[in-house]
Structures are given as C-alpha cells and as structure tokens.
C-alpha cells in the first residue's frame, strides 16, 4: 500500500526528527510517496540555503525512484468539486488559502491508492466526507505499525 505524508508531518520530522523511529517500520509495510504539492509547500517554507539543502536531501530518494506524484488537471477539477460540495453543506476548511491545495493533495492521494498521514485532522476529515479518502494521524499510524 502507498503512504503519503502531509506537509505538516514532514515539517515536524525536519524540525524535530519526529519520524525517526517510525520511518524504518513504515518502509517495511508501505511504499512511501511524495505528493508534488507537499514538496512545493515544503520548498515554499524554506527560509535559508541550509533549509533548502535539508529539503533536497529529503526529496532526493523520492525523485531518484520516481515516487513523486503530481495531481493531474482532472485531480484539480475534482478537488474544486469536493470543496464546492462541502460549501453546499455550509462546510469550509480551516485554512481558506490552503483549501484547494489540501483538496488536491487528498484527490491525488486517493488516485494513487494511498493512505494520507496528517496532523490536519479537521480539514481532511471534512474532505473525507465528499471523497473516498483514507487518512490517519502519525500517532494512529505508529500504533498500527508493528515495531
């Protein structure tokens, strides 16, 4: 099964090595994929050449093994439709500026048959109401992966 970590999960890992214990266990059970929009969000957050070098080191294995997956044009249309369905119900995501990006990450994750790992529970829980999205948190994944 494919596994995609959301930006917030990677940020915690880069800042505090939060996945150090989990990554070896996850790699035995899942195929890690990098969403291209997650990579773009991580790049946009870099504040120095040092940050960019750390990001390059993180992304390099994904790039070398062609495990970076970009949303398609249709994915973006489906993402917009998912947001429209939520708005029709009076529901909006917590970060309006990032809503389309999060929806596109969700749609891309569904298309590649992956489980999304995020700490943005509120928004992805809402998106799962209108998309067949499978998602979990790092803590839930840690509990589910034998180690």
N, CA, C and O of each residue as an XYZ file, in Angstrom:
588
protein
N       0.851     -1.187      0.000
C       0.000      0.000      0.000
C       0.891      1.243      0.000
O       1.961      1.266      0.609
N       0.421      2.266     -0.695
C       1.127      3.536     -0.764
C       0.798      4.391      0.463
O      -0.286      4.288      1.037
N       1.747      5.228      0.847
C       1.599      6.098      2.002
C       2.126      7.473      1.632
O       3.218      7.596      1.077
N       1.344      8.519      1.941
C       1.738      9.905      1.684
C       1.700     10.659      3.005
O       0.694     10.637      3.714
N       2.797     11.322      3.328
C       2.817     12.202      4.497
C       2.473     13.615      4.045
O       3.003     14.107      3.049
N       1.584     14.256      4.783
C       1.214     15.642      4.527
C       2.375     16.560      4.938
O       3.282     16.152      5.664
N       2.321     17.780      4.465
C       3.376     18.764      4.748
C       3.652     18.894      6.239
O       4.808     18.918      6.663
N       2.583     18.980      7.037
C       2.766     19.206      8.469
C       3.540     18.068      9.129
O       4.269     18.299     10.093
N       3.395     16.863      8.631
C       4.118     15.713      9.180
C       5.604     15.819      8.828
O       6.466     15.605      9.680
N       5.894     16.151      7.563
C       7.295     16.310      7.168
C       7.944     17.470      7.900
O       9.112     17.380      8.279
N       7.220     18.546      8.104
C       7.782     19.700      8.810
C       8.206     19.304     10.220
O       9.293     19.667     10.667
N       7.355     18.565     10.917
C       7.710     18.091     12.261
C       8.931     17.184     12.216
O       9.778     17.230     13.108
N       9.018     16.369     11.190
C      10.173     15.477     11.070
C      11.455     16.277     10.838
O      12.479     16.009     11.466
N      11.398     17.252      9.943
C      12.591     18.059      9.644
C      13.008     18.861     10.876
O      14.199     18.985     11.162
N      12.044     19.399     11.595
C      12.350     20.222     12.780
C      12.809     19.398     13.978
O      13.742     19.787     14.681
N      12.152     18.256     14.212
C      12.387     17.534     15.469
C      12.647     16.043     15.277
O      12.575     15.276     16.237
N      12.950     15.620     14.041
C      13.208     14.215     13.760
C      12.052     13.323     14.245
O      12.273     12.228     14.763
N      10.837     13.808     14.068
C       9.642     13.176     14.629
C       9.331     11.793     14.049
O       8.601     11.016     14.665
N       9.869     11.486     12.892
C       9.573     10.197     12.258
C      10.736      9.211     12.339
O      10.680      8.136     11.742
N      11.771      9.566     13.061
C      12.986      8.736     13.091
C      12.690      7.295     13.463
O      13.225      6.379     12.837
N      11.861      7.072     14.457
C      11.539      5.713     14.887
C      10.536      5.035     13.955
O      10.531      3.811     13.826
N       9.695      5.828     13.312
C       8.596      5.292     12.517
C       8.987      4.956     11.075
O       8.497      3.972     10.522
N       9.853      5.751     10.467
C      10.181      5.553      9.047
C      10.693      4.148      8.728
O      10.238      3.566      7.743
N      11.612      3.573      9.503
C      12.054      2.212      9.166
C      10.916      1.191      9.233
O      10.867      0.266      8.422
N      10.015      1.351     10.179
C       8.880      0.434     10.311
C       7.900      0.602      9.160
O       7.377     -0.376      8.625
N       7.660      1.842      8.790
C       6.720      2.160      7.714
C       7.245      1.638      6.380
O       6.485      1.107      5.570
N       8.535      1.791      6.160
C       9.123      1.353      4.885
C       8.996     -0.147      4.672
O       8.987     -0.618      3.535
N       8.898     -0.896      5.761
C       8.745     -2.349      5.643
C       7.332     -2.741      5.213
O       7.120     -3.825      4.668
N       6.380     -1.864      5.458
C       4.978     -2.197      5.196
C       4.366     -1.395      4.040
O       3.461     -1.878      3.359
N       4.853     -0.187      3.824
C       4.263      0.734      2.857
C       5.293      1.193      1.835
O       6.499      1.126      2.073
N       4.802      1.656      0.703
C       5.613      2.341     -0.295
C       5.383      3.836     -0.081
O       4.293      4.347     -0.342
N       6.404      4.527      0.389
C       6.279      5.969      0.622
C       6.253      6.718     -0.704
O       7.069      6.462     -1.589
N       5.320      7.633     -0.831
C       5.211      8.513     -1.999
C       5.258      9.954     -1.508
O       4.893     10.253     -0.371
N       5.712     10.830     -2.378
C       5.730     12.258     -2.070
C       4.745     12.943     -3.006
O       4.858     12.821     -4.226
N       3.790     13.655     -2.451
C       2.881     14.453     -3.261
C       3.639     15.699     -3.718
O       4.316     16.339     -2.913
N       3.535     16.045     -4.990
C       4.256     17.195     -5.534
C       3.841     18.503     -4.858
O       4.666     19.400     -4.687
N       2.568     18.615     -4.474
C       2.140     19.832     -3.784
C       2.702     19.897     -2.364
O       2.999     20.982     -1.863
N       2.846     18.757     -1.725
C       3.505     18.722     -0.418
C       4.951     19.184     -0.576
O       5.434     19.999      0.211
N       5.639     18.669     -1.585
C       7.022     19.091     -1.845
C       7.090     20.599     -2.095
O       8.006     21.272     -1.621
N       6.123     21.118     -2.839
C       6.097     22.562     -3.116
C       5.851     23.368     -1.847
O       6.467     24.415     -1.647
N       4.953     22.885     -0.989
C       4.707     23.578      0.278
C       5.964     23.569      1.146
O       6.292     24.568      1.786
N       6.657     22.446      1.164
C       7.902     22.367      1.939
C       8.946     23.330      1.388
O       9.631     24.010      2.152
N       9.069     23.390      0.064
C      10.026     24.309     -0.554
C       9.674     25.760     -0.248
O      10.556     26.571      0.034
N       8.398     26.082     -0.304
C       7.969     27.458     -0.029
C       8.277     27.868      1.412
O       8.447     29.052      1.700
N       8.348     26.894      2.308
C       8.632     27.191      3.711
C      10.106     27.318      4.041
O      10.454     27.713      5.154
N      10.976     26.994      3.104
C      12.416     27.110      3.359
C      12.813     28.575      3.493
O      12.423     29.417      2.683
N      13.591     28.862      4.524
C      13.993     30.250      4.789
C      15.473     30.494      4.576
O      15.949     31.615      4.752
N      16.205     29.457      4.200
C      17.645     29.619      4.028
C      18.176     28.544      3.094
O      17.487     27.581      2.757
N      19.423     28.740      2.690
C      20.084     27.730      1.858
C      20.206     26.422      2.638
O      20.102     25.345      2.052
N      20.422     26.502      3.932
C      20.514     25.303      4.779
C      19.189     24.539      4.754
O      19.176     23.315      4.618
N      18.081     25.264      4.885
C      16.761     24.628      4.815
C      16.560     23.942      3.467
O      16.042     22.827      3.403
N      16.970     24.611      2.395
C      16.809     24.038      1.055
C      17.665     22.789      0.878
O      17.240     21.842      0.217
N      18.867     22.770      1.459
C      19.712     21.573      1.391
C      19.063     20.413      2.139
O      19.079     19.276      1.668
N      18.492     20.707      3.310
C      17.797     19.656      4.065
C      16.615     19.108      3.273
O      16.374     17.901      3.248
N      15.885     20.010      2.631
C      14.745     19.576      1.824
C      15.215     18.752      0.632
O      14.616     17.725      0.311
N      16.278     19.194     -0.021
C      16.813     18.430     -1.155
C      17.183     17.015     -0.722
O      16.926     16.055     -1.447
N      17.786     16.885      0.459
C      18.164     15.564      0.967
C      16.924     14.715      1.245
O      16.933     13.505      1.017
N      15.866     15.344      1.732
C      14.613     14.629      1.992
C      13.959     14.176      0.687
O      13.478     13.047      0.588
N      13.946     15.053     -0.305
C      13.260     14.773     -1.565
C      14.041     13.857     -2.501
O      13.445     13.143     -3.308
N      15.358     13.870     -2.402
C      16.204     13.139     -3.356
C      15.802     11.675     -3.537
O      15.685     11.235     -4.680
N      15.584     10.901     -2.477
C      15.202      9.494     -2.711
C      13.867      9.353     -3.456
O      13.691      8.425     -4.246
N      12.947     10.257     -3.208
C      11.658     10.217     -3.907
C      11.842     10.536     -5.390
O      11.251      9.888     -6.254
N      12.667     11.540     -5.670
C      12.910     11.944     -7.054
C      13.660     10.841     -7.804
O      13.288     10.479     -8.920
N      14.723     10.307     -7.181
C      15.535      9.274     -7.841
C      14.728      8.026     -8.173
O      14.975      7.386     -9.195
N      13.775      7.676     -7.330
C      12.995      6.451     -7.543
C      11.618      6.730     -8.156
O      10.750      5.858     -8.202
N      11.449      7.942     -8.613
C      10.212      8.364     -9.288
C       8.968      8.108     -8.440
O       7.956      7.599     -8.923
N       9.072      8.476     -7.162
C       7.934      8.320     -6.255
C       7.305      9.661     -5.875
O       6.617      9.763     -4.859
N       7.543     10.688     -6.693
C       6.852     11.967     -6.526
C       5.650     11.930     -7.452
O       5.788     11.668     -8.647
N       4.481     12.189     -6.906
C       3.247     12.129     -7.690
C       2.570     13.488     -7.688
O       2.271     14.046     -6.632
N       2.334     14.014     -8.880
C       1.686     15.316     -9.030
C       0.210     15.128     -9.342
O      -0.168     14.197    -10.053
N      -0.625     16.018     -8.806
C      -2.031     15.972     -9.194
C      -2.169     16.256    -10.690
O      -1.417     17.052    -11.254
N      -3.123     15.607    -11.312
C      -3.416     15.853    -12.722
C      -4.389     17.024    -12.831
O      -4.916     17.511    -11.831
N      -4.611     17.459    -14.057
C      -5.602     18.514    -14.290
C      -6.977     18.063    -13.797
O      -7.719     18.854    -13.215
N      -7.314     16.804    -14.027
C      -8.605     16.282    -13.570
C      -8.658     16.236    -12.040
O      -9.702     16.506    -11.446
N      -7.523     15.892    -11.398
C      -7.467     15.897     -9.931
C      -7.827     17.282     -9.391
O      -8.561     17.407     -8.411
N      -7.303     18.311    -10.040
C      -7.587     19.681     -9.581
C      -9.062     20.014     -9.745
O      -9.649     20.673     -8.887
N      -9.662     19.569    -10.833
C     -11.095     19.797    -11.036
C     -11.916     19.050     -9.989
O     -12.887     19.591     -9.459
N     -11.531     17.817     -9.690
C     -12.232     17.033     -8.669
C     -12.053     17.689     -7.300
O     -12.989     17.721     -6.501
N     -10.868     18.209     -7.030
C     -10.613     18.901     -5.762
C     -11.527     20.124     -5.617
O     -12.112     20.352     -4.559
N     -11.638     20.895     -6.683
C     -12.545     22.038     -6.652
C     -13.981     21.603     -6.438
O     -14.724     22.248     -5.699
N     -14.380     20.512     -7.080
C     -15.723     19.972     -6.892
C     -15.971     19.516     -5.468
O     -17.064     19.710     -4.935
N     -14.961     18.908     -4.841
C     -15.102     18.469     -3.450
C     -15.320     19.668     -2.534
O     -16.158     19.624     -1.633
N     -14.566     20.736     -2.765
C     -14.753     21.948     -1.960
C     -16.133     22.547     -2.183
O     -16.762     23.040     -1.247
N     -16.602     22.502     -3.422
C     -17.940     23.002     -3.734
C     -19.007     22.199     -2.998
O     -19.953     22.774     -2.458
N     -18.863     20.871     -2.971
C     -19.825     20.030     -2.252
C     -19.837     20.346     -0.762
O     -20.893     20.368     -0.129
N     -18.666     20.588     -0.218
C     -18.606     20.955      1.206
C     -19.279     22.303      1.442
O     -20.050     22.458      2.390
N     -18.991     23.275      0.584
C     -19.608     24.609      0.739
C     -21.127     24.537      0.622
O     -21.849     25.266      1.303
N     -21.603     23.647     -0.253
C     -23.045     23.451     -0.406
C     -23.666     23.005      0.918
O     -24.826     23.306      1.200
N     -22.901     22.303      1.709
C     -23.359     21.845      3.028
C     -23.060     22.862      4.138
O     -23.347     22.620      5.310
N     -22.482     23.995      3.748
C     -22.133     25.006      4.745
C     -20.831     24.717      5.462
O     -20.591     25.244      6.548
N     -19.991     23.890      4.873
C     -18.735     23.479      5.489
C     -17.577     24.086      4.711
O     -17.544     24.026      3.482
N     -16.634     24.665      5.429
C     -15.413     25.147      4.781
C     -14.217     24.620      5.555
O     -14.331     24.244      6.722
N     -13.076     24.600      4.894
C     -11.856     24.144      5.543
C     -11.303     25.267      6.404
O     -11.605     26.440      6.183
N     -10.495     24.899      7.381
C      -9.977     25.862      8.347
C      -9.060     26.913      7.751
O      -9.051     28.056      8.209
N      -8.298     26.550      6.746
C      -7.360     27.477      6.123
C      -7.815     27.736      4.696
O      -7.462     26.993      3.780
N      -8.591     28.783      4.512
C      -9.186     29.047      3.201
C      -8.140     29.147      2.096
O      -8.366     28.664      0.986
N      -7.006     29.766      2.385
C      -5.969     29.946      1.367
C      -5.363     28.612      0.944
O      -4.900     28.479     -0.188
N      -5.360     27.641      1.820
C      -4.761     26.343      1.516
C      -5.799     25.293      1.143
O      -5.445     24.140      0.895
N      -7.065     25.668      1.098
C      -8.134     24.698      0.885
C      -7.968     23.919     -0.420
O      -8.087     22.694     -0.421
N      -7.699     24.598     -1.513
C      -7.565     23.906     -2.794
C      -6.335     23.006     -2.805
O      -6.371     21.911     -3.367
N      -5.254     23.458     -2.191
C      -4.056     22.620     -2.121
C      -4.355     21.355     -1.324
O      -4.013     20.256     -1.761
N      -4.983     21.496     -0.170
C      -5.308     20.326      0.645
C      -6.265     19.389     -0.091
O      -6.110     18.169     -0.037
N      -7.241     19.957     -0.768
C      -8.181     19.127     -1.529
C      -7.459     18.404     -2.662
O      -7.743     17.236     -2.925
N      -6.536     19.078     -3.330
C      -5.781     18.443     -4.414
C      -4.876     17.338     -3.875
O      -4.731     16.295     -4.512
N      -4.268     17.553     -2.714
C      -3.462     16.500     -2.085
C      -4.350     15.300     -1.775
O      -3.957     14.155     -1.999
N      -5.540     15.563     -1.264
C      -6.473     14.476     -0.945
C      -6.851     13.698     -2.203
O      -6.823     12.467     -2.193
N      -7.200     14.383     -3.270
C      -7.616     13.721     -4.514
C      -6.452     12.930     -5.111
O      -6.638     11.796     -5.554
N      -5.269     13.512     -5.126
C      -4.093     12.822     -5.647
C      -3.801     11.572     -4.813
O      -3.450     10.527     -5.362
N      -3.941     11.675     -3.516
C      -3.718     10.538     -2.619
C      -4.703      9.419     -2.921
O      -4.329      8.247     -2.951
N      -5.962      9.781     -3.143
C      -6.980      8.783     -3.495
C      -6.614      8.129     -4.829
O      -6.669      6.906     -4.959
N      -6.242      8.939     -5.813
C      -5.947      8.409     -7.158
C      -4.802      7.411     -7.141
O      -4.840      6.425     -7.877
N      -3.787      7.643     -6.320
C      -2.647      6.723     -6.303
C      -2.841      5.581     -5.297
O      -1.944      4.764     -5.092
N      -4.019      5.537     -4.676
C      -4.327      4.445     -3.760
C      -3.522      4.486     -2.481
O      -3.065      3.452     -1.994
N      -3.349      5.670     -1.937
C      -2.503      5.838     -0.761
C      -3.314      6.176      0.488
O      -4.463      6.612      0.419
N      -2.680      5.962      1.602
C      -3.167      6.393      2.900
C      -2.453      7.702      3.209
O      -1.226      7.767      3.133
N      -3.200      8.741      3.557
C      -2.621     10.036      3.893
C      -2.391     10.115      5.392
O      -3.278      9.787      6.179
N      -1.211     10.546      5.785
C      -0.878     10.752      7.194
C      -0.757     12.254      7.408
O       0.041     12.924      6.753
N      -1.559     12.775      8.333
C      -1.620     14.219      8.542
C      -1.873     14.552      9.999
O      -2.341     13.712     10.769
N      -1.562     15.781     10.370
C      -1.992     16.281     11.674
C      -3.110     17.304     11.489
O      -3.622     17.858     12.462
N      -3.482     17.549     10.237
C      -4.581     18.459      9.904
C      -5.886     17.661      9.895
O      -6.539     17.520      8.861
N      -6.242     17.152     11.047
C      -7.386     16.247     11.174
C      -8.688     16.918     10.750
O      -9.480     16.324     10.019
N      -8.913     18.138     11.196
C     -10.197     18.806     10.918
C     -10.481     18.909      9.424
O     -11.575     18.568      8.975
N      -9.507     19.376      8.658
C      -9.738     19.589      7.230
C      -9.840     18.282      6.446
O     -10.718     18.142      5.594
N      -8.961     17.335      6.721
C      -9.014     16.094      5.953
C     -10.189     15.218      6.361
O     -10.672     14.418      5.560
N     -10.648     15.360      7.587
C     -11.877     14.662      7.997
C     -13.060     15.203      7.184
O     -13.919     14.437      6.746
N     -13.100     16.511      6.988
C     -14.159     17.117      6.165
C     -14.051     16.649      4.714
O     -15.056     16.297      4.098
N     -12.845     16.645      4.176
C     -12.663     16.210      2.795
C     -13.070     14.749      2.614
O     -13.576     14.369      1.558
N     -12.851     13.935      3.640
C     -13.235     12.518      3.560
C     -14.753     12.342      3.540
O     -15.243     11.256      3.231
N     -15.497     13.387      3.863
C     -16.955     13.322      3.755
C     -17.415     13.319      2.303
O     -18.492     12.807      1.996
N     -16.607     13.889      1.404
C     -17.003     14.000     -0.003
C     -16.032     13.295     -0.955
O     -16.249     13.283     -2.167
N     -14.981     12.719     -0.415
C     -14.001     11.971     -1.212
C     -13.748     10.623     -0.530
O     -13.868     10.522      0.691
N     -13.404      9.600     -1.293
C     -13.096      8.299     -0.678
C     -11.671      8.275     -0.111
O     -10.876      7.392     -0.433
N     -11.370      9.244      0.723
C     -10.033      9.446      1.273
C      -9.814      8.591      2.512
O     -10.628      8.588      3.435
N      -8.702      7.868      2.518
C      -8.259      7.153      3.713
C      -7.142      7.976      4.332
O      -6.157      8.297      3.668
N      -7.295      8.312      5.586
C      -6.294      9.134      6.257
C      -6.129      8.669      7.700
O      -6.986      7.984      8.258
N      -5.010      9.059      8.278
C      -4.722      8.736      9.668
C      -3.768      9.791     10.218
O      -3.299     10.663      9.487
N      -3.492      9.701     11.498
C      -2.510     10.579     12.128
C      -1.215      9.803     12.345
O      -1.192      8.578     12.223
N      -0.160     10.506     12.663
C       1.115      9.852     12.942
C       0.973      8.920     14.136
O       1.475      7.797     14.110
N       0.297      9.374     15.176
C       0.121      8.541     16.372
C      -0.662      7.267     16.051
O      -0.307      6.185     16.518
N      -1.727      7.394     15.255
C      -2.506      6.214     14.883
C      -1.667      5.268     14.010
O      -1.746      4.048     14.154
N      -0.879      5.833     13.120
C      -0.011      5.002     12.278
C       1.024      4.294     13.137
O       1.300      3.111     12.937
N       1.592      5.012     14.087
C       2.582      4.421     14.995
C       1.983      3.241     15.756
O       2.647      2.223     15.952
N       0.723      3.379     16.187
C       0.055      2.295     16.900
C      -0.260      1.106     15.997
O      -0.298     -0.038     16.451
N      -0.490      1.390     14.698
C      -0.898      0.342     13.759
C       0.275     -0.445     13.163
O       0.104     -1.576     12.708
N       1.456      0.160     13.171
C       2.626     -0.488     12.562
C       3.374     -1.252     13.648
O       3.826     -0.660     14.628
N       3.503     -2.544     13.480
C       4.219     -3.315     14.498
C       5.677     -2.893     14.575
O       6.325     -2.653     13.556
N       6.171     -2.809     15.775
C       7.549     -2.402     15.928
C       8.093     -2.898     17.171
O       9.259     -2.651     17.477
